[in-house]
Every structure is written in structure tokens, then in C-alpha cells.
Amino acid sequence: MWQRFTAIDLRIIGHYLGVLIVFAAVIMLVPFITALLFGEWEPAARYLWSIGIALIVGGSLRFLRIDQARLTRRQAMAITGFAWIVLALICSIPLFFSGHYLTYLDALFDGVSGLTTTGASIIIDLDHLSNADNMFRFMMHLLGGLGLIVVGLSFGLFGKRGGASLFNSEGRSEHVLPNVIQTAQFIGRLTAVVIAIATALIMVVCLLAGMEPARAFLHSLWLAISGCATGGFTPMSQSVMYYHSFVLELLLMVAMIWGSINFVVHAEIWKGRPSVFFRDLETRTALLWVGLLTVVFTAALAGSSLFSDLPALLRRGLFMEISAFTTTGFQVITTNQLTTVLASGAFLTLALLMAVGGGAGSTAGGVKIHRVGIIFKSIVATIKESLAPDSARVVVDYNHVGRRILTADVAKGAMTVFILYVVTYVVGALVGIAHGYEATTAIFESVAMTSNGGIITGLAAPGMPVTLELFYIFQMWAGRLEFIAFVALVVEIAASVFPRNLLRRPR
């Protein structure tokens, strides 16, 4: 039976949310220092009082005294579910007062998009945004890409007792190292190393292109963070097209692919066992899935005037395909070209790539290729069972950091999340259609929001209908939580608001 949130539950949830809000205030020091370094006094003042607001709110919540017992699963899921939207509300404050958003809801949209690494943006005049505000946008990507809980654990914010429950509630059930704190710290260190390398390489490209050193460093750092976190924000409104560099695009493709690989597999490669990567179910499923859609995508692009020659096909087509599969959202074609020049087959292929997404336990969004592999394995198991004698025992196994047996619970879990994603894709498309938009663009936009894909068709734009904007915010939030924590949170809230007998399980 679902239970109401008790006063103790609410105090515990409030306390942990306070810890995260205070940590958000610490994160705001990065854009504040950036503003001071570049003499941006108005943004500096804005981030200073935003830090004050966050400290007051977070500090007040932290005064809710709790015992140090281990968190229950329901408390952990509630903390995780609330954390993404509460931090977005706090992070949207300095963005809104930058003057680059029509309404606070638009700033909230970008805050949610940044934290969930969706990468869709409805900012106005991005090209003239301050360095401080840009730095904050990419810090949100870094925080959200690694996971709010993972980052918090790596800094020791939650301790060992509450850490395990919170780690699992964020959809990361696999440990790279013996405990969750060590796992979180490994993820943080590995990401920092890769971002540093990517920043250095991209900076060389920018310097050779004639960009001044300070600007080259900032753009390189921001692109490296966005690529490795599979986020999709860029400092310029033209996205990656602004740089006109094939080498830079190659570097970003490597960063995006790195970000879409499960951190557990990264750990095995780091330990000198690269064969694990090639045997893994995710890798093999990804190769089959992407290979199949590449054939379809290439055939659809061949008839397009934008991709009439082989170099253009390889450069733009491959980049867009990787950007969609990793749910990053970088673009090397304009939004207008996306909707008017691409053939409908290529257009929907990108949507399918975003819908499935990258590896579980990575920074990518979507259903996750691991779940698709499990579902196909379960289909194979069903076929084998139907053909086998009644006395036979059918066992289907798969490789994921070792040999594993496919159980009914694993298959059921994968199918449940898959169905929830598909239902949300469909409902989001219907919401877009109800607002008067074409079906294909409404489908594409719905998939981009729920999968945290970020490649958008222009439906999400300044001045969009409020109801559509709110639903897109909901989709980004629910998709980042991978629905399990979200559904649990909704049911628990319903159990607290409505009489308990309405939610009683049937006997």
C-alpha cells in the first residue's frame, strides 16, 4: 500500500534539498568569479544576490533536524524527484534577470534544459550573452550531466548512510568501485580529465582559426563540457556551424560518443580490460541499431540538395546522426534546413535515434540502448520458450561487465520504462498537435524533450503557448528521472493528498 508522506519524511526531504540548494549557491561562485575576471559588473551583482537567495533558502531548509539513519527508498526517490525542479527554480533566477528572456517561465525552461542536459534553448540574443551567464549555463550542464546526486556524493554532501539510496534513486544502480562515494568520485575525476583534454585540443583549433586566447579558452571549455555531458548548449546561436571547422566537429563527435558510454564500461577500459566494451550488450546493440538507421538515414539524405555530394553527406549527416544518438543536440544545419530540406525519412530517423539514446549509466538521455537490448533478448527468450519442449528450461544470457542471466524482473523493468517513454512521446506529440502544429514536427519536438535530445524544430521558442511550454518542461524533467522516480513521487504525493483508501491495492 502506498503511504502518506509523514512529517518526518517531509523534514528529511527538506533537509537534503537544502543541502543541494546550498551547493547550488557554491556553484554560482564560478560565474560570479568569471564576471569579476572579465569586468562584467552587472552579472557579478546578479550572481552575488542570487547566491544570497540560495543560501537563505537552502540554509533555512538545512535547519530541519533529522537523525542520521539510512534513507528509505521512497524518501530518496522524493528527494531526487524534487531536486531537479527545485534547483532549476533557483538557477533560473540569475538567468531571468539577465534580460535575455521574455518571461521567468522562459528562463525556467532553459534552467530545466540545462540541468537535464536537453540543450534546447529559448534565449534571446545568445550571441551577446555575458561570459558569466554562459559559464553558468555550462556549469548546469556539467552538474546535470554527471547527475545532481553523483556530484553531491563526490563532494561528500550526503554521507555514506544516505548516499546509497540517493545514488540508486537517480537511475545508477551499478557501482564502478566498492561504494557509491568512491564511484561518484571516480566518475567526477574521469570526466574532469576528459574535459581538460578536450578543452586543450579544441582550444588549439580555435587559436589556429584566429580566435583571441581568452575567448578561445572559454569557447573550448564550454564546448568540451557540453560535448562530454551530451548537453547541447553552445555559446553562439549558430551552434557548431559558427566555427566552420571539420576538425572541431570531429573532436566534438569523439566527446559526444565518450559521454554516451556507460561509466561502468569506462571503468573496465580504465582498468585495462577493453574487451569488455566490445562484448557488452550495449555496444553490440548500439552497433546494430545505429548501423541499421545509418543505412536508412543515408538513403534518405542522398536525395536532398543539402547533402548532394559525398563530403557533405559524411560531414553533416554523420555529425547530426551522432548528435541525435547521444542526445547531445549540437547542430551543423539550421533549424529551417532541418524542417524544410531534410527528407521526411531522414527527419524521423533522427527522432528515432534520439528516442532510444545512448548507454545506461552515461550522460546521454532517451530510453537507453541497454533497455532496447534487453527487450530484444526477452523477445528471443519468448520465441525459444514457445519452440522448446514443455520439459525444457530456456536460459538466455547476455554480457554486461560479465555474463548475466536474463530474468523476468530485468525484462519487465526494461519494458516498463520503454512503454512509459513511448507513451510520453505520443502524448507530447498530441499536445503539440492540439496547439496547431504539424504532426511530424510535433512528434520530433516531443521526442527531443522527453529524451533530453535537444535537436529542436522551432516549436520551442520565445513566445510559445504557456501550456505547451509547461508540458515541455515536464517532459524534460520526467525523461531525466527516467520515469521510475517520477512515477513513485507522483503516487506518493497523491497518497498524501487523497484519502488512503482511494489508493489501496485491490485484494
C-alpha positions, 0 to 999 in steps of 0.5 A: 500500500502506498503511504502518506508522506509523514512529517518526518519524511517531509523534514528529511526531504527538506533537509537534503534539498537544502543541502543541494540548494546550498551547493547550488549557491557554491556553484554560482561562485564560478560565474560570479568569479568569471564576471569579476575576471572579465569586468562584467559588473552587472552579472557579478551583482546578479550572481552575488544576490542570487547566491544570497537567495540560495543560501537563505533558502537552502540554509533555512531548509538545512535547519530541519533536524533529522537523525542520521539513519539510512534513507528509505527508498521512497524518501530518496526517490522524493528527494531526487524527484524534487531536486531537479525542479527545485534547483532549476527554480533557483538557477533560473533566477540569475538567468531571468534577470539577465534580460535575455528572456521574455518571461521567468517561465522562459528562463525556467525552461532553459534552467530545466534544459540545462540541468537535464542536459536537453540543450534546447534553448529559448534565449534571446540574443545568445550571441551577446550573452555575458561570459558569466551567464554562459559559464553558468549555463555550462556549469548546469550542464556539467552538474546535470550531466554527471547527475545532481546526486553523483556530484553531491556524493563526490563532494561528500554532501550526503554521507555514506548512510544516505548516499546509497539510496540517493545514488540508486534513486537517480537511475545508477544502480551499478557501482564502478568501485566498492561504494557509491562515494568512491564511484561518484568520485571516480566518475567526477575525476574521469570526466574532469580529465576528459574535459581538460583534454578536450578543452586543450585540443579544441582550444588549439583549433580555435587559436589556429582559426584566429580566435583571441586566447581568452575567448578561445579558452572559454569557447573550448571549455564550454564546448568540451563540457557540453560535448562530454555531458551530451548537453547541447548548449553552445555559446553562439546561436549558430551552434557548431556551424559558427566555427566552420571547422571539420576538425572541431566537429570531429573532436566534438563527435569523439566527446559526444560518443565518450559521454554516451558510454556507460561509466561502468564500461569506462571503468573496465577500459580504465582498468585495462580490460577493453574487451569488455566494451566490445562484448557488452550488450550495449555496444553490440546493440548500439552497433546494430541499431545505429548501423541499421538507421545509418543505412536508412538515414543515408538513403534518405539524405542522398536525395536532398540538395543539402547533402548532394555530394559525398563530403557533405553527406559524411560531414553533416549527416554523420555529425547530426546522426551522432548528435541525435544518438547521444542526445547531445543536440549540437547542430551543423544545419539550421533549424529551417534546413532541418524542417524544410530540406531534410527528407521526411525519412531522414527527419524521423530517423533522427527522432528515432535515434534520439528516442532510444539514446545512448548507454545506461549509466552515461550522460546521454538521455532517451530510453537507453540502448541497454533497455532496447537490448534487453527487450530484444533478448526477452523477445528471443527468450519468448520465441525459444520458450514457445519452440522448446519442449514443455520439459525444457528450461530456456536460459538466455544470457547476455554480457554486461561487465560479465555474463548475466542471466536474463530474468523476468524482473530485468525484462519487465523493468526494461519494458516498463520504462520503454512503454512509459517513454513511448507513451510520453512521446505520443502524448507530447506529440498530441499536445503539440498537435492540439496547439496547431502544429504539424504532426511530424514536427510535433512528434520530433519536438516531443521526442527531443524533450522527453529524451533530453535530445535537444535537436529542436524544430522551432516549436520551442521558442520565445513566445510559445503557448504557456501550456505547451511550454509547461508540458515541455518542461515536464517532459524534460524533467520526467525523461531525466528521472527516467520515469521510475522516480517520477512515477513513485513521487507522483503516487506518493504525493497523491497518497498524501493528498487523497484519502488512503483508501482511494489508493489501496491495492485491490485484494 
